[in-house]
Amino acid sequence: MFDHLLNDAQKSIRDEVRDFVKSVPRQLILDMDEDKVQFPKEFLQEAGRLNLLGCRYPKQWGGREMDWVTSCMLLEEVGILGYIFACVFGVGAELVCDAIVLHGTDEQKQKYVAPLLKGEIFAAECLTEPRGGSDFFGATTLAQDKGDHFLLNGQKRFIVGGEGADYFLVYAKTDPDAPPHKGISCFIVDRGPGVESPYIYGLMGCRGGGASRLVFKDVKVPKENLLGEFNGGVAIFNTMMIPERLGTAAMTIGAARPALEVATRYTSRRKAFGQTINEFQGVSFQVSEAAMLLDASRAMAYTTARAVDVGEDPAYIRRMVSETKKFVTESCQKVAHNAMQVMGGIGYTNVFPVERIFRDLRLASIWTGTNEVMSMIVAHEWYREFAAKDGLDLARDLEMDAAEAEALDEKIYE
């Protein structure tokens, strides 16, 4: 953790979350990885009891009125338990609650945010569908206006907390004839009649988070559970991209940290050819690269968090968040790779936790928007941003700083 980024209040919360992390039983980590525990309710209940969930939100609803830097710190610290712990910690308190706090009514906040932040109920976000994940506007789940309620039908999949959550944030088509970005609404859907989770996924890693398919069959959703404006789901989706992707980056840093620390300790003790293997450049350079990537990831995540906190231009934030998600997740996967490589065969066994960390982190570049989509967003926003201010923030025309810059006949563009 970069302690120099934190003020005294943030350091105090950091110490609280570290005490909490230390208290989590080792057996819970093992049982979740073996799918013996499908959803860690006790873990979230204790986090709520300690007032660690949703630290950014108003105290009125159970938060601490902190900022994104604090949230990133919390997610990083929780992530060292394992990526899935940060996932379930963040999905309800950082994703679902964010949508309700920013777009919901006071009645919705009282009913769904306050008890979740106390650890009394749990929530999940439902976005991905069987026909596609990144194609958000291609959603086929349908909510029909029936006068005094909406009738919801459709499927969502890969839903962390699908098994375990008490309510769901669900995006659905409400005007199939409208342009895709103008015909989607967002709903708060209680688990009840017609809400089924018939299939729990067998995952490579990140087990124990209740990742399931959700099926909605003629679910009656009260009118008061529409979140935000009717056909206004895109506005909620756009704000949700910050907690989804920035939160993912922060938790990935935390999940990668133990791999580097375990590998550092191991290579400082393991001997070969008469010396500890950290004396060999083939080993120490891989460890140094991992340390550099982890620090660079943290620097990028917390710089982006600061940009969000000070209210930078939304398009700029969209680019920074997308860059951060891609860079951090790929860098942290390399951290885990290097850690396993320098440990050799023993790193590939479950004698050390590196193999679990390696499996868990593979999800990071896939979920909350694939990294290919992140590249697409970054490219779009960078070109748009450049076109809007081409050269305006520079002290000179850089293109002219070449010996033959005035050879205009050589500058052919068509």
Secondary structure, DSSP 4 states (H G I P E B T S, - for coil): --GGG--HHHHHHHHHHHHHHHHS-HHHHHHHHTTS-SS-HHHHHHHHHTT-S-TTS-GGGT-----HHHHHHHHHHHHTT-HHHHHHHHIIIIIIHHHHHHH--HHHIIIIIHHHHTTSS-EEEE--BTTBSS-GGG---EEEE-SSEEEEEEEEEEETTTTT-SEEEEEEES-TTS-GGGSEEEEEEES-TTEEEEEE---SSSTTS--EEEEEEEEEEEGGGEESSTT-HHHHHHHHHHHHHHHHHHHHHHHHHHHHHHHHHHHHH-EETTEEGGGSHHHHHHHHHHHHHHHHHHHHHHHHHHHHHHT--HHHHHHHHHHHHHHHHHHHHHHHHHHHHHHGGGGGSTTSTHHHHHHHHTTTTTTTS-HHHHHHHHHHHHHHHHHHHTTTTSSS-GGG-STTTT-GGG----
